[in-house]
């Protein structure tokens, strides 16, 4: 009955009100609907998380990807693990829902192949949590619900999970631990995805260096090699291997990607190719600069490479 009344009311406003007043009404109705949904479905869950953190000794955590988003929740898991036993469950093959060009897992957030590459990196994190594939386990904190919260996701992606868990950590601090790479050391390492490129800049000035390596997908490498012929390719065995290469680098350069999430976790000297359209990747802590424009890119490169 309420839906029918709302339909009639909306129809009345559309016919008899000015366009501006009708738009204001539509916005009000949309906001009212969002508030009701939040109060009924999400706010009780946020309270429930806090109660579980107070009372339970073991906390189970769910995440369905992307891989970079999983890396981004590790500071929170580390914080929770100080007082709880943590179990991280990763849900495979969840559809993204919208077309996602050039995604390594196709049109799902994470598949078994990507999970197998990620697992060695997660398992090296000083046993602060265990990791398994999700199979209808009981879950205390479902980080997938971040995408249902009434917040904009067009901000710092490392802070997304703060607003579900109610836990905020110091993102200036290192939160990943890996050993040095055995062979690839003191190189300029690049991982530049196709999705979040900044077309106001280019990498041509790096042509005078002979120690520049790319560690992403082969099609990403081929794209950058068009403007950087001296670029070399290193195929990572898995994401632990990738993290070790980044840890051992003289300087890491990248845009929003798993690679930059790892570089942030390791706090290595790093340059972020900031996206004008999707500024969700941010930098935190020392030895880091972000840039939108070419002269700043070259300036900050010189500061980190030669400083």
N, C-alpha and C positions, 0 to 999 in steps of 0.2 A: 504493500500500500504506500509506503514511504517513497519507494522508487517512482511510482506512478505520480504521486504528488509533486515530487521534484521535477519530473519530466514536464508536467503541466506548468509549473512555475517557470521553468527555463524557457518553455515555449512562449509564455506570456511576456517575459522580459525581452526575448528576441524580437517579438513583434512590436512591442510598444515602447521600448527604451531606445535611446541613442546607441550607436555602435560602441562608443567609449564606455557608457554605463553597462552595456551588455558584456563587454570584455572584463570589466571590473567584477561583475557578478560571476562570470565563469571562473576567474581567478580565485574568488572567494569560495566558490563551491568546490573547486579542486583542492584548495588548502584545507577546507573543512573535512573533505573525504580523507586526505592524507593524515590529518590529526587523528581521526577516528580509527584508521587502520593502525597507526603507530600505538595508540593507547591500548588497543585490544590485542594486537599481535606481537609487538616488539618491545614496548616498555616493560611488560612483566618479565620478559626474557632477560633484559638487562639487569633487573633486580635479582633475578634467579642466579645469574652468573656471579654476582657479588656475594650472595649467600653461599654458593658452592665454594668460592675461594676462601670464605671464612671457616667453613665446617669440614670440607673434605680433605683427605690426605693425598688422594690420587685424582688428577684432573686429565680428562680426555679431550682432545682438541681435534677439530675437523677443518680441513682446507681442501678445496678442489682445484687450486691453481688460480692464476698463472704461476710459473716457477718463480719469477721475481717476487710475486706477492707472498709466496711461501717463505722466501728468504727474509722478506720484510717483517714477518711476525716473529722471527727468532729472538729479537731483543725482549719481546714480551714473554716468550716461553722461558728464556733464561731467567727472567725476573720471577715468574711463577715457580720455577724449579727450585728456587731457594727455600721454599717452604712446602713443596708438593712433589710427588712423583708425577712426571708428565708423560703422556702418550700422545703422539701426533699421528693421526690417521689421514691419509691422503686419498681422496675420492677420484677415481679415474674415469675418463671419458664423459665428463659432464659437458653437454653442448654449450657453446658460447652463446648461441641464440641469435646473434647477428653475424653478417659476413665479416670475417676477419682475414684480410689479405696477408699472405706470407707468414702464417703462423706455423711453427715447427710441428705442432701436433694436429694440424688440419683445422677442423671446425670444433674441436673440443679444447678445454683448458689444459688438460694434461693427459697423456696416454701412457701405456705401459713402457714404451720405449723411452720416453722422456723421464718417467719415474725411475727407471733403472739407471739412468745417467745422474739423476739428482741424489739418489739414495747414498752413494759413497760419501758425498759431501756432508749430508745430514748426519751420517753415522760417525763422523770424526769430531763432532762438536762436544767433546769431553763428557759424553754420556749424560748430558743434561736432560735428554728425553729419548724415548724409543720411537721408532717410525714403522708403521705398517700400512698396507693397503686397506682402505675402509671396506668393511663387509657387514654393514648394518650393526656396527658396534654402538653401544651407548655413548653419547657425546655430551660433554658438559659445556664446551664453548665451540659454537659453530661459526667459524669466520666467514663462511659463505654468505651469512646474513648481512655482511657489510654492504652488499649491493642492494639490499632492501631498506637500509636506513634512510631516513629523510634528510640526507646530506648530499652535497655536491661531491662527486669524485674527481672533479677537475682541480685538485689541489695536491699537496704533498702526499704521495702514495705511501711513504713510510709511516705516516700518521693515521692511515685508515683504521688500522686495527685498534688504535688507542680508544676510539669512540664506541667500539663494541665491548671491549674487555674492561674498560674503566681503569686501565693501567697505562701510565705514560712513563717512558724510559728516556734516558739521556742519549739521544741519537748522535751526539758528538763522540761517543765512546765506541771503540772497536767491539764487534759482537761475533765475528767469525774467526776461527782459529784453523790454520792449515800450515803444513810444512812448506819450505821452499821447493821450487821445481828442481829436478835433478840436472836438467840440461839447459833449459831456456831461461837465461837470467840477464838482467840489466838491459832489456830490450824495450822499445816503444811498442806497446800492445794496444791494438784497436779492436773494438767490437761495435760496429755501426749497423743497426737494424735498418731495414727499408721502411719500416712503418713510421718512425718518429724522426725523420730527417729534417734538418733545418736547411732550406734551400738558399739561404742568404750567405752561406759559408761554403768553403771548399778546403780540401786537404792537400792541394798542390804544393804548398811550401815545404811539405815533408819529403819531397822528392830528393832533396840533397842528403838525406840520412839513409844509411844502408842497413839499419837495424830495426826496421819497421815490420811488425808481424800482425796478421789478422787472425782472430780465433773464433769467428762466428761461423755461419752457414756458408757453403761454397758459393751460392748465388749472391749473397751479400758481399763476399770477397770479390767476386767478378765485377760487381757493380762499382765498388770503390777503386778497383785496379784500373778502370778506364781513365781515371784522373790521377792515379798514383802508380805508375808502371813498376816502380821498385818494390812494391808491396809484396811481402812473402806470406805464405799461408801455413798455419800450424793447425792440424786437425786434433782437437782435444779428445782424449779417450772417453772422458765423462766430465761432469761438472766439478768434481774434486780436482781433476787434472787442470781444468780451466782456472779454478781458484788458485792453484799453485803457480800457474803461469802469471796470473795477475799479481799474486803476492811477490813474485820475484822480479817484477817489471821495474824498469827505471821510471816509467810513466805510463799510465793507462788513459786512453781516450775513448769515449763512447757516448752514445745517446741512450735514451730510455730502453733498457734491455736487462736480461738476466746478468750480463757481464757487469753493467754498472751497479746493479744491486749488490753483487759480490764485492766489487771494488769499494763500495760504501761500507760494507761489513768489515772489510780488511783495513780500511783507512789508508790505503796506499796513495801516493801522489796521483791525482786524477783530474781530468778535465771533462766536464759534461757539456755535450752539444745540446743545448736547451732547445726544446720544441716550442715555436711560437703558438701552435694550435693546441698542444696538449702538454702543459707544463707540470705534469704529475711527478716527474722525477726531479728531486731536489738534492742539494749537497748539504752535508752536516759535518762539522769538524774541520780540522786543519788539513793542509796539503791539498786543497781542493778549490777549483774555480768553475763556475759555469759561464757560458758565453752564448750570445745570440748573433754577434757580428764578427767579421773576419779580423779586423785589427785587434780586437780583444782576444780572439782565439790565439793569434800569433804572439801577442804580448804575454798571455798567461802560460803558453807553452814554454816560452823562453825562461820565464820565472821558475817553473818547475823543473825543466830539463837542465838548465845551466845554473840555477840558483844554489 
